[in-house]
Amino acid sequence: MIRLHDTMSREKRDFMPADPKRVTMYVCGPTVYGRAHIGNARPAVVFDTLGRLIRHEFGADSLVYARNVTDVDDKIIAAAEAEGVDPSVITERFERFYLEDMGALGVSPPDIAPHATHEIGPMVAMIERLVGLGNAYEADGHVLFSVPSDPDYGALSRRDREQMIAGARVEVAPYKRDPADFVLWKPSPDGVIGWDSPWGRGRPGWHIECSAMIRAHLGETIDIHGGGLDLIFPHHENEIAQSRCAHGGAPLARFWVHNGFVDMGAEKMSKSLGNVVTPNELLAQGHKGETLRLALLSAHYRQPLPWTDALIAQSKTNLDRLYRAAGDAEAGEVDLGVVDALCDDLNTPLALSRLSAIDDPATLRASGHLLGLLGDSGEAWFQGDADSSGIDARIAERTAAKASRDFATADRIRDELKAEGVLLEDGPGGTTWRRG
């Protein structure tokens, strides 16, 4: 039984999908105006891992996983204007980069990847319905959601009204009936991307995109809605309000699952702060995607993850050890201890510790696959270390020297390898090495 922490209820609950043969999960995807940083990769890896677990528990064809692409946005428009190109040039470029980067981290493509620019019809239809129900209104070419029309607004974030207004950084606009109201549709001036609508030529607000695409592709109420902690308010709060009002009070999701931030110190990693490192940069430095994936899974998904060189090095060391233990074995049965850890609110640190304790190579490889790890053969994993066989031979020589109590030779080999940038680590399972 999978148990997940639900942000709405603030507790872990047994995960019971409405239809075990069609489990629905939607995760907020990228806004494609720039290169994704490693913090953007955390939800992609986390929910890819959750998807693997769901398919393991409910069946290979049980999950319908949607991750959207926001390809109309003010930042996209600004980037296109700066380059003097059509917005589609920007969005296609950075969506391609995003898929390449996430693929390198072992993230499988979602089953459905709805694009905002392809879903204008469903968005307009939902906005029209909200206007007709009295939950939205037109003003100065804009359409806004009336927050006071939804008495349950704020249930997800549990903020009071003043906190919500401040947290949303709402635009002070004379056409708003209430400061908390948010934009569903806004006008597009000449020369700016836009579509015809009952309210004039314009483009959708960010929040309506997800509500309309969820309804169009997955249904009114889905099993899991995921994303980063920063999306709880206002984005997910606004999604809930729109969908609940448009669908007669039906909840948007049974479970709300949110991952914590990746940070480079005291603050979360973000493009606006400029404290970012991208998967592309890390891969170019010679780090393997699987190493970065393990690093992202090393902390519980709801906890903050400090991103450091030491974290990457330790992840490489751990993977080296796992690949040596797995050898050339084919995948067998998944270890129940690893499954149990993942079923407990996706406890990847516990799952990884149990992975390291597996003795049977076939079980180890199958269990690694459940986490998106150990996908290479041992030979392929170490092929980037052209002299790995030579290093292994010298480690074996050192081990023999230690066994015969020739500590001078053992120390000499260690020092020689260290001078070449190879660091040795002695442990209960033997000696492993990593590049310094």
VOPAGU-2260 file (C-alpha; in pm, 1 decimal, decimal comma):
REM VOPAGU-2260
SITE   aa  ch    i         X         Y         Z
SITE  MET   A    0       0,0       0,0       0,0
SITE  ILE   A    1     140,8     337,1    -103,9
SITE  ARG   A    2     106,2     615,3     150,7
SITE  LEU   A    3     157,8     975,9      44,3
SITE  HIS   A    4     171,1    1302,9     233,0
SITE  ASP   A    5    -121,8    1510,6     111,9
SITE  THR   A    6     -61,5    1885,1     135,5
SITE  MET   A    7    -434,7    1954,3     158,0
SITE  SER   A    8    -492,3    1735,6     464,6
SITE  ARG   A    9    -139,2    1787,7     607,3
SITE  GLU   A   10     -99,6    1415,6     673,9
SITE  LYS   A   11       9,7    1087,4     520,1
SITE  ARG   A   12    -281,6     891,9     378,0
SITE  ASP   A   13    -327,9     558,6     206,4
SITE  PHE   A   14    -322,3     617,8    -166,3
SITE  MET   A   15    -642,9     477,6    -315,1
SITE  PRO   A   16    -693,6     586,7    -677,2
SITE  ALA   A   17   -1046,8     621,1    -807,4
SITE  ASP   A   18    -968,4     357,3   -1069,6
SITE  PRO   A   19    -662,7     137,6   -1004,6
SITE  LYS   A   20    -652,8      55,5   -1375,9
SITE  ARG   A   21    -629,1     425,3   -1469,2
SITE  VAL   A   22    -431,8     620,8   -1211,3
SITE  THR   A   23    -412,6     987,9   -1310,2
SITE  MET   A   24    -122,1    1216,8   -1219,6
SITE  TYR   A   25     -56,3    1571,5   -1337,0
SITE  VAL   A   26     264,2    1762,1   -1262,5
SITE  CYS   A   27     329,7    2125,4   -1347,8
SITE  GLY   A   28     603,0    2125,6   -1611,5
SITE  PRO   A   29     844,5    2383,6   -1748,8
SITE  THR   A   30     786,7    2734,8   -1874,0
SITE  VAL   A   31    1017,9    2712,8   -2172,5
SITE  TYR   A   32    1205,2    3042,4   -2192,8
SITE  GLY   A   33    1546,6    2937,2   -2056,8
SITE  ARG   A   34    1759,9    2641,0   -1965,3
SITE  ALA   A   35    1631,9    2432,4   -1672,6
SITE  HIS   A   36    1847,8    2436,6   -1358,1
SITE  ILE   A   37    1904,7    2142,4   -1127,9
SITE  GLY   A   38    1628,1    2264,2    -896,3
SITE  ASN   A   39    1382,6    2240,0   -1188,9
SITE  ALA   A   40    1499,3    1881,2   -1233,0
SITE  ARG   A   41    1397,2    1776,6    -881,6
SITE  PRO   A   42    1020,2    1751,7    -945,8
SITE  ALA   A   43    1088,2    1580,1   -1278,7
SITE  VAL   A   44    1299,3    1313,4   -1102,7
SITE  VAL   A   45    1073,9    1285,8    -796,1
SITE  PHE   A   46     753,0    1232,9    -992,7
SITE  ASP   A   47     926,2    1005,9   -1242,0
SITE  THR   A   48    1020,2     789,9    -942,7
SITE  LEU   A   49     665,8     805,0    -805,9
SITE  GLY   A   50     538,6     704,9   -1149,5
SITE  ARG   A   51     770,8     403,3   -1149,6
SITE  LEU   A   52     638,6     301,4    -808,4
SITE  ILE   A   53     273,8     337,6    -914,6
SITE  ARG   A   54     334,7     122,4   -1221,9
SITE  HIS   A   55     510,9    -136,2   -1005,5
SITE  GLU   A   56     221,4    -150,4    -759,5
SITE  PHE   A   57     -79,2    -113,2    -990,4
SITE  GLY   A   58      51,0    -247,4   -1321,8
SITE  ALA   A   59     272,6    -135,7   -1607,4
SITE  ASP   A   60     -19,3      25,7   -1794,5
SITE  SER   A   61    -200,4     166,5   -1492,3
SITE  LEU   A   62     -69,0     524,6   -1491,5
SITE  VAL   A   63    -167,9     816,7   -1711,7
SITE  TYR   A   64      93,7    1082,8   -1636,0
SITE  ALA   A   65      55,1    1433,8   -1777,0
SITE  ARG   A   66     318,3    1707,3   -1748,9
SITE  ASN   A   67     232,1    2033,2   -1920,8
SITE  VAL   A   68     447,7    2275,5   -2117,6
SITE  THR   A   69     379,7    2646,2   -2066,1
SITE  ASP   A   70     471,0    2789,8   -2405,7
SITE  VAL   A   71     297,7    3128,3   -2379,7
SITE  ASP   A   72     417,9    3359,5   -2105,1
SITE  ASP   A   73     543,9    3715,7   -2059,5
SITE  LYS   A   74     901,9    3590,1   -2011,2
SITE  ILE   A   75     879,4    3395,1   -2336,7
SITE  ILE   A   76     748,5    3702,3   -2515,6
SITE  ALA   A   77    1032,1    3914,7   -2372,1
SITE  ALA   A   78    1294,6    3657,4   -2476,5
SITE  ALA   A   79    1152,0    3643,1   -2828,4
SITE  GLU   A   80    1152,3    4022,3   -2857,8
SITE  ALA   A   81    1512,1    4037,0   -2736,7
SITE  GLU   A   82    1618,9    3796,2   -3012,4
SITE  GLY   A   83    1381,9    3936,6   -3274,3
SITE  VAL   A   84    1222,5    3596,5   -3336,1
SITE  ASP   A   85     880,5    3438,0   -3310,5
SITE  PRO   A   86     799,3    3303,6   -2960,5
SITE  SER   A   87     782,0    2952,0   -3105,0
SITE  VAL   A   88    1155,5    2969,2   -3178,9
SITE  ILE   A   89    1223,4    3025,4   -2808,9
SITE  THR   A   90     977,5    2765,4   -2682,4
SITE  GLU   A   91    1079,4    2489,7   -2924,1
SITE  ARG   A   92    1448,1    2543,4   -2845,2
SITE  PHE   A   93    1413,2    2531,6   -2469,1
SITE  GLU   A   94    1158,6    2250,8   -2466,4
SITE  ARG   A   95    1406,5    2042,9   -2666,1
SITE  PHE   A   96    1682,2    2129,3   -2418,6
SITE  TYR   A   97    1452,0    2043,3   -2126,0
SITE  LEU   A   98    1367,3    1700,6   -2266,2
SITE  GLU   A   99    1734,4    1629,7   -2339,9
SITE  ASP   A  100    1843,2    1733,2   -1990,7
SITE  MET   A  101    1569,0    1540,2   -1812,1
SITE  GLY   A  102    1629,4    1237,1   -2032,5
SITE  ALA   A  103    1995,0    1241,3   -1930,3
SITE  LEU   A  104    1875,8    1215,3   -1568,4
SITE  GLY   A  105    1673,1     905,7   -1651,2
SITE  VAL   A  106    1336,8    1084,5   -1655,9
SITE  SER   A  107    1093,4     912,3   -1891,0
SITE  PRO   A  108     869,4    1134,4   -2105,6
SITE  PRO   A  109     517,4    1175,8   -1964,5
SITE  ASP   A  110     228,3     994,9   -2130,3
SITE  ILE   A  111      71,8    1330,3   -2218,0
SITE  ALA   A  112     252,3    1663,8   -2262,9
SITE  PRO   A  113     -18,4    1924,8   -2330,5
SITE  HIS   A  114     105,1    2260,5   -2458,6
SITE  ALA   A  115     -73,6    2578,1   -2356,5
SITE  THR   A  116     -79,2    2717,0   -2711,1
SITE  HIS   A  117    -259,1    2402,2   -2829,8
SITE  GLU   A  118    -526,7    2420,0   -2559,1
SITE  ILE   A  119    -673,4    2768,7   -2601,2
SITE  GLY   A  120   -1019,3    2630,9   -2686,5
SITE  PRO   A  121   -1062,6    2441,1   -2357,5
SITE  MET   A  122    -930,3    2743,7   -2165,9
SITE  VAL   A  123   -1177,0    2981,7   -2328,8
SITE  ALA   A  124   -1460,8    2735,7   -2265,4
SITE  MET   A  125   -1372,1    2709,4   -1894,5
SITE  ILE   A  126   -1345,4    3087,1   -1858,8
SITE  GLU   A  127   -1685,8    3128,3   -2028,0
SITE  ARG   A  128   -1833,7    2879,8   -1782,3
SITE  LEU   A  129   -1686,2    3065,2   -1483,9
SITE  VAL   A  130   -1824,3    3395,4   -1612,9
SITE  GLY   A  131   -2166,9    3236,8   -1662,9
SITE  LEU   A  132   -2164,8    3100,3   -1308,0
SITE  GLY   A  133   -2073,3    3436,3   -1159,1
SITE  ASN   A  134   -1722,1    3325,7   -1051,8
SITE  ALA   A  135   -1546,5    3548,1   -1305,8
SITE  TYR   A  136   -1605,4    3885,8   -1470,1
SITE  GLU   A  137   -1480,2    4094,0   -1760,2
SITE  ALA   A  138   -1312,4    4428,4   -1699,5
SITE  ASP   A  139   -1107,2    4644,2   -1939,3
SITE  GLY   A  140   -1043,6    4356,8   -2179,4
SITE  HIS   A  141    -938,6    4128,1   -1895,5
SITE  VAL   A  142   -1131,6    3842,6   -1739,9
SITE  LEU   A  143   -1068,9    3791,1   -1369,9
SITE  PHE   A  144   -1162,1    3522,5   -1123,8
SITE  SER   A  145   -1362,6    3657,3    -831,4
SITE  VAL   A  146   -1191,6    3517,9    -523,5
SITE  PRO   A  147   -1476,1    3621,5    -285,8
SITE  SER   A  148   -1712,3    3406,6    -496,4
SITE  ASP   A  149   -1535,7    3094,5    -367,3
SITE  PRO   A  150   -1584,3    3061,3       9,0
SITE  ASP   A  151   -1333,1    2774,0      29,1
SITE  TYR   A  152   -1049,7    2968,8    -133,3
SITE  GLY   A  153    -727,2    2928,7      66,7
SITE  ALA   A  154    -781,8    2572,4     189,4
SITE  LEU   A  155    -457,6    2440,8      40,2
SITE  SER   A  156    -216,7    2709,8     161,0
SITE  ARG   A  157    -412,7    2796,5     477,2
SITE  ARG   A  158    -315,6    3160,3     461,6
SITE  ASP   A  159    -527,2    3447,2     586,3
SITE  ARG   A  160    -649,8    3707,5     340,5
SITE  GLU   A  161    -365,7    3956,4     400,1
SITE  GLN   A  162    -101,6    3685,2     357,3
SITE  MET   A  163    -265,0    3566,5      37,5
SITE  ILE   A  164    -273,3    3910,0    -118,1
SITE  ALA   A  165      88,9    3977,1     -20,1
SITE  GLY   A  166     206,1    3631,0    -122,5
SITE  ALA   A  167      45,6    3653,1    -464,5
SITE  ARG   A  168     221,1    3986,9    -529,6
SITE  VAL   A  169    -107,3    4093,2    -684,2
SITE  GLU   A  170    -116,4    4363,4    -944,9
SITE  VAL   A  171    -288,0    4676,7    -821,0
SITE  ALA   A  172    -533,8    4743,8   -1100,4
SITE  PRO   A  173    -841,0    4971,3   -1099,5
SITE  TYR   A  174   -1046,0    4715,3   -1292,3
SITE  LYS   A  175   -1026,5    4458,7   -1012,6
SITE  ARG   A  176   -1331,4    4423,9    -790,5
SITE  ASP   A  177   -1118,7    4272,3    -514,6
SITE  PRO   A  178    -739,5    4293,6    -465,8
SITE  ALA   A  179    -713,0    3912,9    -450,3
SITE  ASP   A  180    -883,9    3853,6    -786,4
SITE  PHE   A  181    -654,6    3703,3   -1048,8
SITE  VAL   A  182    -636,7    3713,0   -1426,4
SITE  LEU   A  183    -786,0    3437,9   -1641,4
SITE  TRP   A  184    -750,2    3621,4   -1973,4
SITE  LYS   A  185    -560,9    3936,3   -2067,8
SITE  PRO   A  186    -548,1    4144,6   -2384,3
SITE  SER   A  187    -261,9    4113,6   -2632,2
SITE  PRO   A  188    -153,8    4433,9   -2808,6
SITE  ASP   A  189     -71,0    4433,8   -3178,6
SITE  GLY   A  190     245,6    4241,0   -3253,7
SITE  VAL   A  191     216,5    4023,2   -2942,5
SITE  ILE   A  192     102,7    3661,5   -2953,0
SITE  GLY   A  193    -269,9    3625,9   -2896,4
SITE  TRP   A  194    -593,0    3451,8   -2989,9
SITE  ASP   A  195    -948,3    3565,1   -3060,7
SITE  SER   A  196   -1193,8    3524,4   -2774,8
SITE  PRO   A  197   -1534,3    3654,2   -2661,8
SITE  TRP   A  198   -1342,2    3926,2   -2475,5
SITE  GLY   A  199   -1120,8    4033,8   -2763,1
SITE  ARG   A  200    -780,6    3925,5   -2882,8
SITE  GLY   A  201    -563,8    3811,3   -2595,4
SITE  ARG   A  202    -392,0    3525,1   -2418,3
SITE  PRO   A  203    -461,3    3313,1   -2110,0
SITE  GLY   A  204    -336,4    3372,6   -1759,7
SITE  TRP   A  205    -102,7    3108,9   -1623,0
SITE  HIS   A  206    -339,2    2951,7   -1369,8
SITE  ILE   A  207    -624,4    2868,2   -1608,7
SITE  GLU   A  208    -390,6    2666,8   -1831,8
SITE  CYS   A  209    -350,0    2375,2   -1591,4
SITE  SER   A  210    -714,7    2359,5   -1487,9
SITE  ALA   A  211    -831,4    2344,7   -1849,3
SITE  MET   A  212    -569,0    2091,6   -1957,5
SITE  ILE   A  213    -639,5    1862,3   -1661,6
SITE  ARG   A  214   -1009,7    1865,8   -1745,8
SITE  ALA   A  215    -945,0    1803,9   -2115,5
SITE  HIS   A  216    -697,5    1517,6   -2077,3
SITE  LEU   A  217    -753,6    1353,3   -1738,7
SITE  GLY   A  218   -1097,7    1450,1   -1607,8
SITE  GLU   A  219   -1254,0    1676,6   -1346,9
SITE  THR   A  220   -1092,9    1505,5   -1046,3
SITE  ILE   A  221    -748,9    1342,7   -1073,4
SITE  ASP   A  222    -565,8    1118,2    -830,0
SITE  ILE   A  223    -241,3    1314,0    -783,7
SITE  HIS   A  224    -144,0    1673,5    -859,1
SITE  GLY   A  225     225,1    1744,2    -808,2
SITE  GLY   A  226     478,1    2023,9    -822,0
SITE  GLY   A  227     722,8    2226,7    -616,5
SITE  LEU   A  228     643,4    2390,1    -282,6
SITE  ASP   A  229     653,9    2730,9    -448,2
SITE  LEU   A  230     344,7    2639,8    -651,3
SITE  ILE   A  231     116,5    2582,4    -351,2
SITE  PHE   A  232      29,8    2951,0    -349,8
SITE  PRO   A  233     -89,9    3113,6    -560,2
SITE  HIS   A  234     -77,8    2872,8    -856,8
SITE  HIS   A  235    -229,1    2557,6    -710,7
SITE  GLU   A  236    -465,1    2750,3    -486,5
SITE  ASN   A  237    -598,2    2927,8    -795,6
SITE  GLU   A  238    -621,8    2604,5    -994,2
SITE  ILE   A  239    -832,9    2451,6    -717,4
SITE  ALA   A  240   -1069,6    2748,9    -706,9
SITE  GLN   A  241   -1121,3    2761,6   -1084,2
SITE  SER   A  242   -1179,1    2389,4   -1120,4
SITE  ARG   A  243   -1399,6    2352,2    -813,4
SITE  CYS   A  244   -1625,5    2637,3    -922,1
SITE  ALA   A  245   -1640,8    2521,9   -1285,1
SITE  HIS   A  246   -1720,2    2161,6   -1187,5
SITE  GLY   A  247   -1994,6    2202,3    -929,7
SITE  GLY   A  248   -1771,0    2169,0    -626,1
SITE  ALA   A  249   -1582,0    1856,0    -738,7
SITE  PRO   A  250   -1225,2    1850,6    -599,1
SITE  LEU   A  251    -945,8    1895,7    -851,4
SITE  ALA   A  252    -723,0    1627,7    -696,1
SITE  ARG   A  253    -742,2    1358,0    -430,9
SITE  PHE   A  254    -379,2    1407,5    -334,4
SITE  TRP   A  255    -157,9    1715,9    -351,7
SITE  VAL   A  256     211,5    1623,5    -346,8
SITE  HIS   A  257     482,8    1889,9    -328,8
SITE  ASN   A  258     862,1    1861,3    -335,8
SITE  GLY   A  259    1102,7    2082,7    -143,5
SITE  PHE   A  260    1358,3    2320,7    -289,1
SITE  VAL   A  261    1713,3    2261,6    -403,0
SITE  ASP   A  262    1932,6    2534,6    -255,6
SITE  MET   A  263    2282,1    2669,1    -302,6
SITE  GLY   A  264    2305,8    2795,5      51,7
SITE  ALA   A  265    2040,8    2984,3     241,8
SITE  GLU   A  266    1810,9    3050,9     -53,0
SITE  LYS   A  267    1634,2    2823,9    -298,5
SITE  MET   A  268    1789,0    2791,0    -642,5
SITE  SER   A  269    1614,7    3018,2    -893,1
SITE  LYS   A  270    1685,0    3195,5   -1219,2
SITE  SER   A  271    1568,6    3526,9   -1073,1
SITE  LEU   A  272    1831,0    3506,7    -795,9
SITE  GLY   A  273    2100,6    3395,2   -1038,5
SITE  ASN   A  274    2219,7    3117,9    -805,1
SITE  VAL   A  275    2168,2    2833,5   -1047,4
SITE  VAL   A  276    2359,3    2542,6   -1192,5
SITE  THR   A  277    2209,2    2352,3   -1483,7
SITE  PRO   A  278    2211,3    1980,6   -1562,9
SITE  ASN   A  279    2368,5    2076,0   -1894,4
SITE  GLU   A  280    2662,0    2244,1   -1717,0
SITE  LEU   A  281    2706,7    1950,1   -1480,6
SITE  LEU   A  282    2696,7    1698,0   -1764,2
SITE  ALA   A  283    2950,9    1905,3   -1956,2
SITE  GLN   A  284    3180,0    1883,6   -1652,4
SITE  GLY   A  285    3181,1    1506,3   -1692,4
SITE  HIS   A  286    2920,4    1409,2   -1434,2
SITE  LYS   A  287    2685,9    1134,3   -1544,5
SITE  GLY   A  288    2311,4    1188,1   -1545,1
SITE  GLU   A  289    2256,3     891,7   -1316,3
SITE  THR   A  290    2489,5    1048,1   -1059,6
SITE  LEU   A  291    2280,5    1365,0   -1064,0
SITE  ARG   A  292    1962,7    1159,7   -1032,6
SITE  LEU   A  293    2091,0     977,0    -726,2
SITE  ALA   A  294    2196,3    1309,9    -575,7
SITE  LEU   A  295    1843,7    1446,2    -624,0
SITE  LEU   A  296    1698,0    1135,2    -458,0
SITE  SER   A  297    1941,8    1138,8    -165,3
SITE  ALA   A  298    1715,5    1355,5      52,0
SITE  HIS   A  299    1345,4    1299,6     115,7
SITE  TYR   A  300    1149,7    1478,4    -155,2
SITE  ARG   A  301     966,3    1705,7      90,1
SITE  GLN   A  302    1288,6    1825,1     254,5
SITE  PRO   A  303    1528,5    2093,0     125,4
SITE  LEU   A  304    1829,2    1960,9     -64,8
SITE  PRO   A  305    2159,3    2153,9     -37,7
SITE  TRP   A  306    2342,4    2113,9    -370,2
SITE  THR   A  307    2718,2    2077,7    -320,3
SITE  ASP   A  308    3021,3    1928,4    -492,7
SITE  ALA   A  309    3047,8    1686,8    -201,0
SITE  LEU   A  310    2693,6    1561,5    -268,2
SITE  ILE   A  311    2780,1    1487,0    -630,2
SITE  ALA   A  312    3107,6    1314,7    -535,7
SITE  GLN   A  313    2936,8    1099,3    -273,5
SITE  SER   A  314    2664,4    1006,2    -521,4
SITE  LYS   A  315    2929,5     896,6    -773,4
SITE  THR   A  316    3102,9     688,3    -506,1
SITE  ASN   A  317    2774,2     523,9    -407,1
SITE  LEU   A  318    2692,1     439,8    -767,5
SITE  ASP   A  319    3039,2     296,6    -828,5
SITE  ARG   A  320    2985,4      67,9    -532,1
SITE  LEU   A  321    2639,0     -37,8    -653,5
SITE  TYR   A  322    2761,1    -108,1   -1006,4
SITE  ARG   A  323    3047,8    -319,2    -875,1
SITE  ALA   A  324    2801,5    -516,6    -663,0
SITE  ALA   A  325    2550,9    -560,1    -947,5
SITE  GLY   A  326    2816,5    -677,2   -1191,1
SITE  ASP   A  327    2672,0    -802,0   -1519,7
SITE  ALA   A  328    2360,5    -955,4   -1363,1
SITE  GLU   A  329    2023,5    -934,0   -1535,1
SITE  ALA   A  330    1738,7    -782,3   -1334,6
SITE  GLY   A  331    1555,1   -1024,2   -1108,0
SITE  GLU   A  332    1287,0    -955,7    -846,6
SITE  VAL   A  333    1266,4    -621,5    -668,7
SITE  ASP   A  334    1364,9    -621,7    -301,8
SITE  LEU   A  335    1059,7    -585,0     -77,1
SITE  GLY   A  336    1249,5    -361,1     163,9
SITE  VAL   A  337    1315,3    -110,0    -113,9
SITE  VAL   A  338     950,0    -122,7    -219,1
SITE  ASP   A  339     832,2     -73,7     139,1
SITE  ALA   A  340    1056,0     232,0     177,7
SITE  LEU   A  341     923,3     389,0    -141,6
SITE  CYS   A  342     563,9     308,3     -46,0
SITE  ASP   A  343     618,1     509,9     273,0
SITE  ASP   A  344     576,0     853,6     116,4
SITE  LEU   A  345     853,3     791,5    -136,7
SITE  ASN   A  346    1126,0     758,8     127,7
SITE  THR   A  347    1418,2     749,3    -115,0
SITE  PRO   A  348    1696,0     788,7     148,2
SITE  LEU   A  349    1571,4     471,2     319,9
SITE  ALA   A  350    1526,8     297,4     -15,9
SITE  LEU   A  351    1884,5     383,0    -113,5
SITE  SER   A  352    2022,5     254,2     217,5
SITE  ARG   A  353    1834,5     -72,8     168,0
SITE  LEU   A  354    1960,2     -89,4    -189,2
SITE  SER   A  355    2317,5     -77,9     -60,9
SITE  ALA   A  356    2251,8    -375,9     167,8
SITE  ILE   A  357    2126,7    -612,8    -105,1
SITE  ASP   A  358    2360,5    -908,9    -158,5
SITE  ASP   A  359    2203,7   -1067,5    -467,1
SITE  PRO   A  360    2318,9    -889,6    -787,6
SITE  ALA   A  361    1996,3    -967,0    -978,7
SITE  THR   A  362    1780,2    -830,6    -697,5
SITE  LEU   A  363    2007,4    -527,6    -668,2
SITE  ARG   A  364    1975,6    -443,4   -1035,8
SITE  ALA   A  365    1594,6    -479,8   -1039,3
SITE  SER   A  366    1562,6    -270,2    -724,8
SITE  GLY   A  367    1788,8      -4,7    -874,4
SITE  HIS   A  368    1566,1       8,7   -1182,1
SITE  LEU   A  369    1268,2      96,1    -960,4
SITE  LEU   A  370    1460,0     409,6    -858,3
SITE  GLY   A  371    1572,8     480,8   -1213,3
SITE  LEU   A  372    1925,3     362,1   -1132,5
SITE  LEU   A  373    2160,8      85,0   -1250,7
SITE  GLY   A  374    2036,8     115,8   -1605,9
SITE  ASP   A  375    2384,2      68,0   -1755,6
SITE  SER   A  376    2592,0    -246,4   -1765,5
SITE  GLY   A  377    2891,8    -240,5   -1536,2
SITE  GLU   A  378    3118,9    -209,6   -1839,8
SITE  ALA   A  379    2922,4      87,5   -1978,4
SITE  TRP   A  380    2915,6     261,5   -1640,4
SITE  PHE   A  381    3291,4     249,5   -1597,5
SITE  GLN   A  382    3385,0     306,0   -1960,7
SITE  GLY   A  383    3421,3     677,0   -1893,5
SITE  ASP   A  384    3713,5     581,9   -1670,2
SITE  ALA   A  385    3946,1     458,9   -1941,4
SITE  ASP   A  386    4202,7     338,1   -1691,0
SITE  SER   A  387    3952,8     189,9   -1444,2
SITE  SER   A  388    4087,3    -163,2   -1490,6
SITE  GLY   A  389    4435,5     -39,1   -1408,1
SITE  ILE   A  390    4306,1     137,9   -1100,5
SITE  ASP   A  391    4122,9    -175,6    -993,1
SITE  ALA   A  392    4439,9    -378,3   -1035,5
SITE  ARG   A  393    4636,7    -137,6    -817,8
SITE  ILE   A  394    4362,7    -143,5    -553,1
SITE  ALA   A  395    4379,5    -523,7    -558,9
SITE  GLU   A  396    4756,5    -499,3    -515,9
SITE  ARG   A  397    4708,8    -265,0    -222,1
SITE  THR   A  398    4450,2    -499,7     -66,3
SITE  ALA   A  399    4694,5    -788,4     -94,6
SITE  ALA   A  400    4969,9    -576,3      58,6
SITE  LYS   A  401    4748,6    -488,5     353,7
SITE  ALA   A  402    4657,8    -857,0     397,3
SITE  SER   A  403    5026,4    -944,7     418,6
SITE  ARG   A  404    5081,6    -648,4     654,3
SITE  ASP   A  405    5299,5    -469,7     400,7
SITE  PHE   A  406    5160,8    -133,7     501,6
SITE  ALA   A  407    5440,7      64,5     339,0
SITE  THR   A  408    5341,6     -68,9      -4,8
SITE  ALA   A  409    4971,9     -15,4      70,1
SITE  ASP   A  410    5035,8     346,9     168,9
SITE  ARG   A  411    5252,9     405,3    -137,2
SITE  ILE   A  412    4979,5     283,6    -372,7
SITE  ARG   A  413    4722,3     500,9    -197,1
SITE  ASP   A  414    4949,6     806,6    -226,4
SITE  GLU   A  415    5027,1     737,6    -593,4
SITE  LEU   A  416    4659,1     711,6    -678,9
SITE  LYS   A  417    4582,1    1026,0    -479,7
SITE  ALA   A  418    4847,5    1213,8    -678,7
SITE  GLU   A  419    4664,7    1103,3    -994,2
SITE  GLY   A  420    4334,5    1236,3    -860,0
SITE  VAL   A  421    4196,5     899,9    -749,9
SITE  LEU   A  422    4066,7     888,8    -391,9
SITE  LEU   A  423    4020,9     557,6    -211,1
SITE  GLU   A  424    3755,4     480,9      46,5
SITE  ASP   A  425    3785,6     172,0     267,4
SITE  GLY   A  426    3463,4      26,0     398,6
SITE  PRO   A  427    3307,3    -297,7     522,5
SITE  GLY   A  428    3238,2    -401,8     162,8
SITE  GLY   A  429    3591,9    -337,5      48,6
SITE  THR   A  430    3769,0     -44,3    -113,8
SITE  THR   A  431    3595,6     188,7    -360,8
SITE  TRP   A  432    3739,8     481,8    -549,2
SITE  ARG   A  433    3631,6     809,8    -701,0
SITE  ARG   A  434    3785,2    1095,0    -890,5
SITE  GLY   A  435    3892,2    1381,5    -668,0
